Amino acid sequence: EQIRKGNFEHFMQKEIHEQPDSLTMTMRGRLIRGGEQKAKGILLGGLKDHLKTMRRSRRILFIGCGTSYNAALAARPVVEELSGIPVTMEIASDLLDRQGPIYREDTAIFVSQSGETADTLQALEYAKSNGALCVGITNTVGSAIARGTHCGIHLNAGCEIGVASTKAYTSQIAVIVMLALALGDDSLSTQQRPNAIMDNLYNLPSKVRDVLKLDKDMKELAALLMDEQSLLVFGRGYNYATALECALKVKEVSLMHAEGIVAGEMKHGPLALVDETLPIIVIATRDASLNKQQSVIQQLKARKGRLIVMCTEGDAEFMCPDRTCRIIEVPKVHDCLQPIINIVPLQLLAYHLTVFRGFNVDQPRNLAKSVTTQ
Ligand code: AGP
C-alpha cells in the first residue's frame, strides 16, 4: 500500500497531486490538434453513433450523487450554452423519490466515478424504461453503469482509492466540457469561443500544476481553521458547484460542518449567520459574475464577516483593498474550466484540515467509496 502511495501520506493527497496527469489522460486522443498547435475538434469515440440523436434531444438530464452530481452542475452552463438544449440536474435518489417525468426525447447522462452507485444505477433503469437515450460517464470500465447505458465516455482518470473523490471530479468536468463542445456543432473550428475553450483544455494540466503550488498556503490556512465548528462557502455561476464541492469535501473528511451556498441566495437567509467569528470562503474569480461577487464581499464585510477570498492571480488588491481578507490567488483559465482550477486548493484545504484534526483521511467515518445499497 505504501508503494502505491508513492511519496504521499494518503491516497487522497496523492490523488489531488495526480490531477495534472489524470486530466492529461482524460483528454488524450480526444482533443484534435489543428495547425500551429491549435485545437481543432473533439473526438468522443464512445458517442459517435449517438451524437446526432443527442443534438436532437428535447432536454438533457444530468443524474448523479455527491461529487459526481457536483461535477455535472459545474459543467451545466457550458452544455446549455454550446448545445442550446435545456439541461436539468437530478440527484439520483430525488429523481427516484419523485418518479420525475422522463421522455423518449430526453438524453439522460449518468455521472458516476465507480459506475456502481445504487441510486444512480436504479435511476438508469428508470430512465431506460421511459425510453430516454442513456449515456454513462464513469471511471470504471465494465461497471454496471458503463454496461447498462446505450453509450458513454470513460474518464480514464486512473484508479481512485480515497473515499473522497478528487481527481475523478476534475476529469468529470473536463469530459462534460468536451461533450458540450462535441454537441455544439460540426463546424466548431469556425467559432471563436469553442476554439478558445479547446486551447485552454490543452493548457489545463500545466495550470493545475501551478495551482498545486498553493499546497503550503492551504496547509497554513487549515492550521488557522482547524478548531472551527463551521465553514461557509459562497460561489455562483460556474463556481456554484465549486462551493458545494468544497463544502462536501470539508464535511466528509475533516468532519467539520461546512455549507456551500449559491451567493445569490445569501440575502435570503444565510446572511443572518455572518459575524466576526464564522469563516467564510467567497469564490470570486474572474467571469461574468465578478461584479456581483464583489458586492457580496462588500455586504459580508459590512457585517464584519471573516473572509477568505479566492480570486484570479493579480486581483488581490482589487478584491480586497483594505487587506482585511485572507486571499487565495489562482491562475486564470477560460470561465467554464475555472471550476477545475478553483477546486484544487479547496481539496488541499480539506485534506490538511483532516490531518490537523486527526481524522482518517482515506476512510472517513461512516462512509464507503462506493454506495451500493439504497
Ligand atoms: C465523494 O467525495 C463522495 N465520497 C461521494 O459523494 C460520491 O461522489 C458519491 O457517492 C457518488 O459516487 P460515484 O461517483 O461513484 O457514483
Residues whose N, C-alpha, C, O or C-beta is under 5 A from the ligand:
A	BS01	AGP	C65 G66 T67 S68 V111 S112 Q113 S114 G115 T117 V163 A164 S165 A368 K369 V371
